[in-house]
Amino acid sequence: MLLILYIPLILASYLYENSTLITQTLFYEMEGNPMYNLSVLTTQESYNQLDVKIEDLEKRQFHIPSEMEPFKSIYNDIVNPIEYSHYDYETLIDESPFKFNVIRVDTQETILSLFDIIVSELYSEFTVKIPTKYLFGLGERNQKGFRFKEGIYTLMAKDVPQLLEDGKQPGKGVYSSHPVYLMRERSGKYHVLFFKNSSPMDVIYKEDKLTFKYIGGILQLKLFLGNYDPETAVKLYHSYLGGWALHPFWAMGYHHSRWPIKSSEKLKEYVLNHKENDIPIDTIWSDIDYMNDRQIFSVDETRFHKSDFEEIQNQLGVNYIPIIDVAVGVKYGKQDKGFREGINLDIFLRSPNTGQRFRGNVWPGSSYFPDFFHPNCSTYWRTMIKHLYQSTNFSGLWIDMNEPTNFCDGECDLQSGGDKWNSTMDYTDVNDNYKNNHIRFPYIPGVSPLEKMTLPPNLYHYGKYLHKDVHNLYGLQESYETYQAQKEIGKPLPFIISRSTFPGSGHFTQHWEGDNEASYTFLYLSVGSTMQFNIFGIPMVGADVCGFLDNTTPKLCARWVQLGSLYPFFRNHNNDRAKDQEFYSLGEDVLQAARRNIKLRYSIIKWYYSLFLRSNHTGTIFRPVFFEFNDDVNLFKDEVLDTQFLIGDDLMATPILIENQTIRKAYFPKAYWYHFLSGSRLQKLEDPGMEHFIVCKYTDYVPLYIRGGSIILQQNVTNVKTIKDLKNHFHAVIAIGEKDSFGTMIDLDEFSDQKILEKCDQSNCILNVNFSIQENNAEFTIVRADNGQPASYPLFINRLKIYGLSPSANIKCSSNKIVECSYSNDNTFPYISIIELNEGIGLEFGETTEIFKLSLQFS
């Protein structure tokens, strides 16, 4: 259903006139051309999805161009929606003063009120009234606390390391812009609201109102209504974004990086040191030190040899990822391929002052910036990625400085820059079409100059797009081109880690949380940031373990490896001025903590990856505990929200994040809970949710608990050096709950990118694992999912480890396979039963749906 309202211009602020359609127009006369008439268009895209768009009838305001890539591949706007017999919402317009309301039908709760709308060319704002304080999202922010708190926040992609958000001006937005939030309504139901706008903006949160102040683009809101499960609203949002990209299985392993690692010999040395210290490792990374004089797409072949890259990947069995920035240095002129190809294709941005190519300053010195809106830029970027691949045979790519970062505030002063700005090889042809006057903004989000450490807002991109309107899209555009380039060189599952992101980036890239600080503050806030990006649609995310800037300490690093071993993306990275922080360089306690926790990760890594496969490209993986226990108000307390999390539905972690602390309180919601490794039961279902004291030394495993009703397939990792060493032997950890226990395993013998794509489309490589118990009888079954495909290789189950089963004197086994079993109880914890399956159960996959059934009789 479409509803169109026309709002006539009134050349004053906050005046209104009556008309047959609407009784109030909000407008503020600012510099630039006024918006003479506005339309308010609401589209009921589905019974649980609503679009509201307010724009000038002349369509002079910036729209994210849906007809272009990458936006065409991402945003699933419904042009011709079908009509439903029932909608979960209704809309209501108050005529005086103007207010647009959305009411949830079944609860009659007003979940959104839109009012106080001001529209002009260089300044716009609107306010929404929100129903509760349970608000999550609106990032990226380096802020202690997962819940969005009152204050003023700037969403503008900027390279500002170590900047802690305090909700005050000047703005402290960092690498990404995600103007989207998840809201818990008074009824306990959830919705997601996405403000589809790429302009820099301030979000002011006070009492029950959010005010958005921005400097360009239309007002378009996308509303997604879920139910009492917050995941339902999040999945709708992710579906609108086209879903997130699946990463390769090897990316789940441990990653190691250091700035600098000054030669390919040193890269090999780091890998061998991890192996010799019994620390599994799957990927080694290079920062900018592999380049020739920090020039992107180049390799210093005197220090980094292609034969070494091949040895790292083939003989040592680990993957290699180099960094790529966006700025192309000019000092070598056409001697440099990146510069030469960019000049030939004319893809570099131009100065609004001179019409010549715009010069900034980044790592290689005086630099040009690619214009990803230029039609030749795809050819350029993909050509240069292929060129780099020929030199390094990389496994994936790390794209950085793509806010974009510029060490000058806007255009560098060529007169005062000295020799480092001069180049006889430079080409300074002028294109007057790109000249543009300086813009005087009546309002500046974040207060600091918009060009600070980036490009000027009045710079034109190809197509006459002003940088002020598209700044936050730059990282997304680079991610798309990098993804397509990897596809073209034969990477079935491209792996990209990008610093700057925008809604939809997760369709192509993963994310790390930027240049964090080696401090307990950044350790603490990384939990909320990782959960935040899961909501944003980039679930493969994590912070640099032990901290990137400043010197870490052994105790801090031990705590961080405990937590970091559970991040979806797990990498240790360090800067060129800090002391070594390899786990083996910080003493025996850190080494022991690293061995234990990394091996714990590897023991469940196939189960962890199955969560991504099962999710079918939407939903969260690393999530708040309230996502599974929405009725428990204790889970919304900051001390729980910020320091506890779930992996999938089954595992809850309670890491220690406070300096000098070895005991913490953790809250366990009403359920059966067992310590994942020991099997000791903390809580029964009849117990209410309650706090428990958790003890964790620096050398311990991270405190990890399995929820009753879960099954997790775990593996022995005694001699595992990389993911490739994991065999197809498992033991099932079964946690008895109120109902039958359930889990999944992956029906693959080989985890290559190609095999995953071939066998796991639409989750059809997933096996369902079930355990049911009734009095003295139990049944353990493994069945192929409904859409599963038969395979022809064995998997082995060697042991069932059952938590919460009453001790028995004897057990009898029978199955549809030939199997013998032995039974024992744990002497320390009598409610832990261990069933050894002699020789293991070899699951030979056939055409039948049921693969294996084991019946147990206790006496």
Sequence and secondary structure as in RCSB ss.txt:
>XXXX:A:sequence
MLLILYIPLILASYLYENSTLITQTLFYEMEGNPMYNLSVLTTQESYNQLDVKIEDLEKRQFHIPSEMEPFKSIY
NDIVNPIEYSHYDYETLIDESPFKFNVIRVDTQETILSLFDIIVSELYSEFTVKIPTKYLFGLGERNQKGFRFKE
GIYTLMAKDVPQLLEDGKQPGKGVYSSHPVYLMRERSGKYHVLFFKNSSPMDVIYKEDKLTFKYIGGILQLKLFL
GNYDPETAVKLYHSYLGGWALHPFWAMGYHHSRWPIKSSEKLKEYVLNHKENDIPIDTIWSDIDYMNDRQIFSVD
ETRFHKSDFEEIQNQLGVNYIPIIDVAVGVKYGKQDKGFREGINLDIFLRSPNTGQRFRGNVWPGSSYFPDFFHP
NCSTYWRTMIKHLYQSTNFSGLWIDMNEPTNFCDGECDLQSGGDKWNSTMDYTDVNDNYKNNHIRFPYIPGVSPL
EKMTLPPNLYHYGKYLHKDVHNLYGLQESYETYQAQKEIGKPLPFIISRSTFPGSGHFTQHWEGDNEASYTFLYL
SVGSTMQFNIFGIPMVGADVCGFLDNTTPKLCARWVQLGSLYPFFRNHNNDRAKDQEFYSLGEDVLQAARRNIKL
RYSIIKWYYSLFLRSNHTGTIFRPVFFEFNDDVNLFKDEVLDTQFLIGDDLMATPILIENQTIRKAYFPKAYWYH
FLSGSRLQKLEDPGMEHFIVCKYTDYVPLYIRGGSIILQQNVTNVKTIKDLKNHFHAVIAIGEKDSFGTMIDLDE
FSDQKILEKCDQSNCILNVNFSIQENNAEFTIVRADNGQPASYPLFINRLKIYGLSPSANIKCSSNKIVECSYSN
DNTFPYISIIELNEGIGLEFGETTEIFKLSLQFS
>XXXX:A:secstr
 EEEEEEE  SSTT     SS S       SS    EEEEEEEEEETTEEEEEEEETT  S    TTSTTHHHH 
   SS    S  SEEEEEETTTTEEEEEETTTTEEEEEEEEEE  SS EEEEEE S S EEEEE    S SB  S
EEEEE     TT    S SS    S  EEEEEEE TTS EEEEEE   S EEEEEETTEEEEEESSS EEEEEEE
  SSHHHHHHHHHHHTT      GGGGS EE  S   SHHHHHHHHHHHHHTT    EEEE GGGSBTTBTT   
TTT  HHHHHHHHHTS  EEEEEE S EE TTGGGSHHHHHHHHHT B B TTTSSB  EEETTEEEE B TTST
THHHHHHHHHHHHHHHH  SSEEE STTT  SSSSS  TTTSGGGG  TT      GGG       S  TTSS T
TTTS  TT EETTTEEHHHHGGGHHHHHHHHHHHHHHHTT SS  EEESS  TTGGGT EEE  S BSSHHHHHH
HHHHHHHHHHHT  SEE EET SBS   HHHHHHHHHHHTTSSS EE   TTS    GGGS HHHHHHHHHHHHH
HHHTHHHHHHHHHHHTT S SEE GGGT TT GGGGSHHHHTT EEETTTEEE    STT SEEEEEE SS EEE
TTT  EEE TTS SEEEEEE  TTS   EEEETTEEEEE   TT SSGGG  SEEEEEEE  SS EEEEEE  S 
  HHHHHHH GGGTTEEEEEEEEETTEEEEEEEE TT     SEEEEEEEEEES    S EEEEESS   EEEEE
 SSSTTEEEEEEEEEEEEE  SSSEEEEEEEEE 
